[in-house]
Amino acid sequence: MKNTIATRRKQRKLSQAELAQLTAVTRQTINTIENNKYDPSLSLAFKLAAILETTVDALFSNGEDVK
């Protein structure tokens, strides 16, 4: 499952550490999610979407176009 977290995080001018603090996880967790090595829990996915001002569907996709 691909994600657009890094792109959206950079657009909001947030570092991995800042995003981690806002979501109450470690910077390493954000890094592994961005690198598609870890799928976040549903609650974390919703937190990420809210902070990055988007939807969970827009953050994560299975390679198909999300509309």
N, C-alpha and C positions, 0 to 999 in steps of 0.2 A: 504494500500500500504506500503510495507516494504521498508526501505532504508538502505544503507551501509555507510551513511555519517560519523557516529562516528568512525567506523573502519578505513575508509580511512583518516579521520582527524588525528587519532592517529598514523597511519603509516607515515604521513607527519610531525609528532611531533608538531601539532598545538593544542592550547587550544581552547575551545569554544569561548573565548573572542577574540583570535587572528583571528579565522575564521570569527567571527561577524564583526570585524573591516575591514577585507579584502572585505567583501560583503556589508558593509554599513547597517547592521542590528544590533539588540541587541543580547547579549549573550542569553537572554531568548528565542528569536526567534530561534536561532540555537538549543537550548535545546529542544524546543517543536517539531521542525522538526525531530531531532534525535529520539525522543520518539514517533514518529508517531501520534502526537496530532495536527499537523498542516501541511498542504500541501503548499509548497512554490509556489509563482507565477512562471510562466514559465521563466521570466527573471532572477529571483533569482536561479532557478534550473540550468540554464545555467552558471551563475556566479560560483555556487558551483562546478559544473562539471569542469569548466576551472581551478579553483584554486586547486582542488583535482586531476587534470590531468586525467580525465576520461570522460565518456559520461553520459548524463542524463539517458539514458537507463540502464547503469551499476549502477547508484546511486539509482534508484527507480525501484521496480518491484512489480508485483501484486501476488507474491508468486511463480510464474513460473520461471524456469531457463532462465536467460537472456544470450544470446550468442553474 
